[in-house]
């Protein structure tokens, strides 16, 4: 039986409109008058990752053998952060920087984002707050507004600053829009900052996840990654292994 979408919350801040809408089994975080979908949450299991790009970001986190700290730039509904908290047992120090206080409030109130003692959440501009962020084993860059990616996704200095905050053996994980050729939108900038010392996971959502190792001579251990992905698949109930075959060198 068809059920009409239900608006659960609608607020406006200095950056525009934010909505939480319920459609069937899912709740959606939407930005702006265009109702740009930012996040999709399975109401019964908020750590479930629906989008391929989110699953690819979690897969990238498994490249680190034992991450203890993580920095998330951009929260959205918090599904990737939530999944990492569940899937990475050694994480004990997790910082989130989110531009909009209302996004955090709605994520906690309507989208199942947990209040976890391992979390430190700061509200403000990541460009300004990055200088006071702690070094981390994993750094996720996922900064989006209604109109698309934040300028930091295409800024040499910002991306380099993120990289410089990695602990030894760490990984920088960037959610980039894809061009019509399937390359990261910021490919020339990425090559300028990191050379070709990174890998990519193109996904069907129109995104490319960029995986940047802290160590210049890092190699991908696909067999170990596959084993870790199998364990997380059993734990969280959704598959990551199909994404491993999509991993490619820098384009």
C-alpha positions as a Markdown table, in Angstrom:
| # | Residue | x | y | z |
|---|---|---|---|---|
| 1 | Unk | 0.0 | 0.0 | 0.0 |
| 2 | Unk | 1.4 | 3.4 | -1.0 |
| 3 | Unk | 2.2 | 5.8 | 1.8 |
| 4 | Unk | 2.8 | 9.4 | 1.0 |
| 5 | Unk | 6.1 | 10.9 | 2.2 |
| 6 | Unk | 5.9 | 12.4 | 5.7 |
| 7 | Unk | 7.9 | 15.5 | 6.7 |
| 8 | Unk | 9.2 | 14.9 | 10.2 |
| 9 | Unk | 11.1 | 18.1 | 10.6 |
| 10 | Unk | 11.8 | 21.2 | 8.6 |
| 11 | Unk | 14.1 | 24.0 | 9.8 |
| 12 | Unk | 16.1 | 26.8 | 8.3 |
| 13 | Unk | 19.5 | 28.2 | 9.2 |
| 14 | Unk | 21.9 | 30.7 | 7.6 |
| 15 | Unk | 22.8 | 28.1 | 5.0 |
| 16 | Unk | 19.3 | 27.3 | 3.9 |
| 17 | Unk | 16.5 | 24.7 | 4.5 |
| 18 | Unk | 17.0 | 21.3 | 6.1 |
| 19 | Unk | 14.3 | 18.6 | 6.1 |
| 20 | Unk | 13.9 | 15.1 | 7.4 |
| 21 | Unk | 11.4 | 13.1 | 5.3 |
| 22 | Unk | 10.1 | 9.6 | 5.9 |
| 23 | Unk | 9.3 | 7.4 | 2.9 |
| 24 | Unk | 8.5 | 3.8 | 3.7 |
| 25 | Unk | 11.3 | 2.1 | 5.5 |
| 26 | Unk | 13.7 | 5.0 | 5.1 |
| 27 | Unk | 14.3 | 8.5 | 6.4 |
| 28 | Unk | 16.0 | 11.1 | 4.3 |
| 29 | Unk | 18.0 | 14.2 | 5.1 |
| 30 | Unk | 17.4 | 16.9 | 2.5 |
| 31 | Unk | 18.9 | 20.3 | 1.9 |
| 32 | Unk | 17.3 | 23.3 | 0.3 |
| 33 | Unk | 14.3 | 24.1 | -1.8 |
| 34 | Unk | 15.4 | 21.6 | -4.4 |
| 35 | Unk | 15.1 | 18.9 | -1.7 |
| 36 | Unk | 18.6 | 17.7 | -2.5 |
| 37 | Unk | 19.0 | 14.3 | -0.9 |
| 38 | Unk | 22.1 | 14.2 | 1.4 |
| 39 | Unk | 21.5 | 11.0 | 3.3 |
| 40 | Unk | 19.3 | 8.0 | 3.4 |
| 41 | Unk | 18.8 | 6.1 | 6.7 |
| 42 | Unk | 17.2 | 2.7 | 7.2 |
| 43 | Unk | 15.0 | 3.6 | 10.2 |
| 44 | Unk | 15.3 | 0.1 | 11.7 |
| 45 | Unk | 19.1 | 0.1 | 11.4 |
| 46 | Unk | 20.7 | 3.5 | 11.3 |
| 47 | Unk | 24.2 | 2.1 | 10.8 |
| 48 | Unk | 23.1 | 0.4 | 7.5 |
| 49 | Unk | 24.8 | 2.0 | 4.6 |
| 50 | Unk | 22.5 | 2.3 | 1.6 |
| 51 | Unk | 24.7 | 4.2 | -0.8 |
| 52 | Unk | 27.7 | 2.6 | -2.6 |
| 53 | Unk | 29.8 | 5.7 | -1.9 |
| 54 | Unk | 29.2 | 5.3 | 1.8 |
| 55 | Unk | 30.1 | 1.6 | 1.7 |
| 56 | Unk | 33.2 | 2.4 | -0.3 |
| 57 | Unk | 34.3 | 4.9 | 2.5 |
| 58 | Unk | 33.8 | 2.2 | 5.1 |
| 59 | Unk | 35.8 | -0.3 | 2.9 |
| 60 | Unk | 38.6 | 2.3 | 2.7 |
| 61 | Unk | 38.7 | 2.5 | 6.5 |
| 62 | Unk | 39.5 | -1.3 | 6.5 |
| 63 | Unk | 42.8 | -0.6 | 4.8 |
| 64 | Unk | 44.1 | 0.5 | 8.3 |
| 65 | Unk | 44.9 | -2.6 | 10.3 |
| 66 | Unk | 43.8 | -1.2 | 13.7 |
| 67 | Unk | 42.6 | 2.4 | 13.6 |
| 68 | Unk | 42.2 | 4.0 | 17.0 |
| 69 | Unk | 41.3 | 7.5 | 16.0 |
| 70 | Unk | 39.2 | 9.1 | 13.2 |
| 71 | Unk | 38.3 | 12.6 | 12.1 |
| 72 | Unk | 35.1 | 13.1 | 10.1 |
| 73 | Unk | 34.7 | 16.4 | 8.2 |
| 74 | Unk | 31.0 | 16.6 | 7.5 |
| 75 | Unk | 28.4 | 14.5 | 9.3 |
| 76 | Unk | 25.2 | 14.4 | 7.3 |
| 77 | Unk | 22.9 | 11.8 | 8.9 |
| 78 | Unk | 26.0 | 10.3 | 10.4 |
| 79 | Unk | 25.6 | 6.8 | 8.8 |
| 80 | Unk | 29.3 | 6.4 | 7.9 |
| 81 | Unk | 30.4 | 7.5 | 11.3 |
| 82 | Unk | 27.9 | 5.2 | 12.9 |
| 83 | Unk | 29.0 | 2.3 | 10.8 |
| 84 | Unk | 32.7 | 2.9 | 11.7 |
| 85 | Unk | 31.9 | 3.0 | 15.4 |
| 86 | Unk | 30.2 | -0.4 | 15.0 |
| 87 | Unk | 32.7 | -2.0 | 12.6 |
| 88 | Unk | 36.0 | -0.8 | 13.9 |
| 89 | Unk | 36.4 | -2.2 | 17.5 |
| 90 | Unk | 39.6 | -0.3 | 18.4 |
| 91 | Unk | 38.2 | 3.2 | 17.6 |
| 92 | Unk | 38.1 | 5.1 | 20.8 |
| 93 | Unk | 38.8 | 8.7 | 19.8 |
| 94 | Unk | 36.4 | 10.0 | 17.1 |
| 95 | Unk | 36.1 | 13.7 | 16.2 |
| 96 | Unk | 33.4 | 15.1 | 13.9 |
| 97 | Unk | 33.4 | 18.6 | 12.5 |
| 98 | Unk | 30.0 | 19.6 | 11.2 |
| 99 | Unk | 29.1 | 23.1 | 9.8 |
| 100 | Unk | 25.5 | 23.1 | 10.8 |
| 101 | Unk | 24.2 | 22.6 | 14.4 |
| 102 | Unk | 20.7 | 21.7 | 13.1 |
| 103 | Unk | 22.2 | 18.8 | 11.0 |
| 104 | Unk | 23.6 | 17.3 | 14.2 |
| 105 | Unk | 20.3 | 17.9 | 16.1 |
| 106 | Unk | 18.2 | 16.3 | 13.4 |
| 107 | Unk | 20.6 | 13.4 | 13.0 |
| 108 | Unk | 20.3 | 12.6 | 16.7 |
| 109 | Unk | 16.6 | 13.2 | 17.0 |
| 110 | Unk | 15.3 | 11.6 | 13.9 |
| 111 | Unk | 18.0 | 9.6 | 12.1 |
| 112 | Unk | 19.4 | 7.4 | 14.8 |
| 113 | Unk | 22.8 | 9.0 | 15.2 |
| 114 | Unk | 24.2 | 7.8 | 18.6 |
| 115 | Unk | 25.4 | 9.8 | 21.5 |
| 116 | Unk | 28.6 | 7.8 | 22.0 |
| 117 | Unk | 31.3 | 8.5 | 24.6 |
| 118 | Unk | 34.0 | 8.0 | 22.0 |
| 119 | Unk | 32.6 | 11.0 | 20.0 |
| 120 | Unk | 33.7 | 14.6 | 20.1 |
| 121 | Unk | 31.6 | 16.8 | 17.9 |
| 122 | Unk | 32.4 | 20.4 | 17.0 |
| 123 | Unk | 30.1 | 22.7 | 15.2 |
| 124 | Unk | 31.7 | 25.1 | 12.7 |
| 125 | Unk | 33.6 | 25.6 | 9.5 |
| 126 | Unk | 36.0 | 22.8 | 8.8 |
| 127 | Unk | 38.4 | 25.2 | 7.1 |
| 128 | Unk | 38.7 | 27.2 | 10.3 |
| 129 | Unk | 38.6 | 24.3 | 12.8 |
| 130 | Unk | 41.0 | 22.0 | 11.0 |
| 131 | Unk | 44.0 | 23.7 | 12.5 |
| 132 | Unk | 42.9 | 22.6 | 16.0 |
| 133 | Unk | 42.0 | 19.1 | 15.1 |
| 134 | Unk | 44.0 | 16.2 | 16.4 |
| 135 | Unk | 46.1 | 13.8 | 14.3 |
| 136 | Unk | 44.1 | 10.7 | 13.3 |
| 137 | Unk | 44.5 | 7.3 | 11.8 |
| 138 | Unk | 41.6 | 7.9 | 9.5 |
| 139 | Unk | 40.4 | 11.2 | 8.1 |
| 140 | Unk | 37.1 | 11.4 | 6.1 |
| 141 | Unk | 36.4 | 14.4 | 3.9 |
| 142 | Unk | 32.7 | 14.5 | 3.0 |
| 143 | Unk | 31.7 | 18.2 | 2.9 |
| 144 | Unk | 28.6 | 18.9 | 0.9 |
| 145 | Unk | 25.9 | 21.6 | 0.7 |
| 146 | Unk | 22.8 | 21.8 | -1.3 |
| 147 | Unk | 24.6 | 22.9 | -4.5 |
| 148 | Unk | 27.3 | 20.3 | -4.2 |
| 149 | Unk | 30.8 | 19.8 | -2.7 |
| 150 | Unk | 32.4 | 22.3 | -0.5 |
| 151 | Unk | 35.3 | 24.2 | -2.0 |
| 152 | Unk | 37.7 | 22.3 | 0.2 |
| 153 | Unk | 37.4 | 19.3 | -2.0 |
| 154 | Unk | 39.2 | 21.3 | -4.7 |
| 155 | Unk | 41.6 | 23.3 | -2.6 |
| 156 | Unk | 45.3 | 22.3 | -2.6 |
| 157 | Unk | 46.0 | 23.8 | 0.9 |
| 158 | Unk | 43.0 | 22.2 | 2.5 |
| 159 | Unk | 43.7 | 18.8 | 1.1 |
| 160 | Unk | 47.3 | 19.0 | 2.1 |
| 161 | Unk | 46.4 | 20.1 | 5.6 |
| 162 | Unk | 44.1 | 17.1 | 5.9 |
| 163 | Unk | 46.9 | 14.8 | 4.8 |
| 164 | Unk | 49.4 | 16.4 | 7.2 |
| 165 | Unk | 47.1 | 15.4 | 10.1 |
| 166 | Unk | 47.4 | 11.7 | 9.4 |
| 167 | Unk | 49.1 | 9.5 | 11.9 |
| 168 | Unk | 51.8 | 7.3 | 10.5 |
| 169 | Unk | 50.2 | 4.5 | 8.5 |
| 170 | Unk | 46.9 | 6.5 | 8.3 |
| 171 | Unk | 44.5 | 7.0 | 5.4 |
| 172 | Unk | 42.8 | 10.0 | 4.0 |
| 173 | Unk | 39.4 | 9.1 | 2.5 |
| 174 | Unk | 37.7 | 11.7 | 0.2 |
| 175 | Unk | 34.3 | 11.6 | -1.3 |
| 176 | Unk | 34.6 | 13.3 | -4.7 |
| 177 | Unk | 32.0 | 14.0 | -7.4 |
| 178 | Unk | 32.8 | 12.2 | -10.6 |
| 179 | Unk | 33.2 | 13.9 | -13.9 |
| 180 | Unk | 31.5 | 12.6 | -17.1 |
| 181 | Unk | 34.7 | 10.6 | -17.7 |
| 182 | Unk | 34.3 | 8.9 | -14.4 |
| 183 | Unk | 37.3 | 10.7 | -12.9 |
| 184 | Unk | 37.3 | 12.6 | -9.5 |
| 185 | Unk | 36.2 | 16.2 | -10.0 |
| 186 | Unk | 39.4 | 17.4 | -8.4 |
| 187 | Unk | 41.7 | 15.0 | -10.3 |
| 188 | Unk | 44.2 | 17.7 | -11.4 |
| 189 | Unk | 44.4 | 19.1 | -7.8 |
| 190 | Unk | 44.7 | 15.6 | -6.3 |
| 191 | Unk | 47.6 | 14.7 | -8.6 |
| 192 | Unk | 49.2 | 18.0 | -7.7 |
| 193 | Unk | 48.9 | 17.4 | -4.0 |
| 194 | Unk | 49.5 | 13.7 | -3.8 |
| 195 | Unk | 51.2 | 12.8 | -7.1 |
| 196 | Unk | 49.7 | 9.5 | -8.1 |
| 197 | Unk | 50.1 | 8.0 | -4.6 |
| 198 | Unk | 46.4 | 7.2 | -4.2 |
| 199 | Unk | 43.7 | 4.8 | -5.3 |
| 200 | Unk | 40.1 | 5.4 | -6.4 |
| 201 | Unk | 36.8 | 3.5 | -6.0 |
| 202 | Unk | 34.3 | 4.7 | -8.7 |
| 203 | Unk | 30.7 | 4.0 | -7.6 |
| 204 | Unk | 27.3 | 4.1 | -9.2 |
| 205 | Unk | 26.1 | 7.1 | -7.2 |
| 206 | Unk | 28.2 | 9.4 | -9.5 |
| 207 | Unk | 31.0 | 9.7 | -7.0 |
| 208 | Unk | 34.6 | 8.5 | -6.7 |
| 209 | Unk | 36.1 | 7.7 | -3.3 |
| 210 | Unk | 39.8 | 8.6 | -3.1 |
| 211 | Unk | 42.1 | 6.6 | -0.9 |
| 212 | Unk | 45.3 | 8.4 | 0.1 |
| 213 | Unk | 47.9 | 6.6 | 2.2 |
| 214 | Unk | 50.1 | 8.6 | 4.6 |
| 215 | Unk | 53.1 | 6.5 | 3.6 |
| 216 | Unk | 54.4 | 7.1 | 0.0 |
| 217 | Unk | 55.3 | 3.5 | -0.5 |
| 218 | Unk | 52.0 | 2.0 | 0.8 |
| 219 | Unk | 50.6 | -1.0 | -1.1 |
| 220 | Unk | 47.2 | -2.5 | -1.1 |
| 221 | Unk | 46.9 | -5.9 | 0.5 |
| 222 | Unk | 43.8 | -7.0 | -1.3 |
| 223 | Unk | 43.6 | -10.5 | 0.3 |
| 224 | Unk | 43.7 | -8.9 | 3.8 |
| 225 | Unk | 41.2 | -6.3 | 2.8 |
| 226 | Unk | 38.8 | -9.0 | 1.4 |
| 227 | Unk | 39.0 | -10.9 | 4.7 |
| 228 | Unk | 38.3 | -7.7 | 6.7 |
| 229 | Unk | 35.4 | -6.9 | 4.4 |
| 230 | Unk | 34.0 | -10.4 | 4.9 |
| 231 | Unk | 34.0 | -9.9 | 8.7 |
| 232 | Unk | 32.3 | -6.5 | 8.5 |
| 233 | Unk | 29.7 | -7.9 | 6.0 |
| 234 | Unk | 28.8 | -10.6 | 8.6 |
| 235 | Unk | 28.7 | -8.0 | 11.4 |
| 236 | Unk | 26.7 | -5.2 | 9.7 |
| 237 | Unk | 24.6 | -7.3 | 7.2 |
| 238 | Unk | 25.5 | -5.5 | 4.0 |
| 239 | Unk | 28.3 | -6.5 | 1.5 |
| 240 | Unk | 31.4 | -4.6 | 0.8 |
| 241 | Unk | 33.4 | -7.2 | -1.2 |
| 242 | Unk | 31.9 | -6.2 | -4.6 |
| 243 | Unk | 33.6 | -2.8 | -4.3 |
| 244 | Unk | 37.1 | -4.3 | -4.0 |
| 245 | Unk | 37.1 | -5.2 | -7.7 |
| 246 | Unk | 36.4 | -1.6 | -8.5 |
| 247 | Unk | 39.6 | -0.3 | -6.8 |
| 248 | Unk | 41.9 | 1.3 | -9.4 |
| 249 | Unk | 45.1 | 3.4 | -9.4 |
| 250 | Unk | 44.9 | 7.2 | -9.6 |
| 251 | Unk | 43.3 | 8.3 | -12.9 |
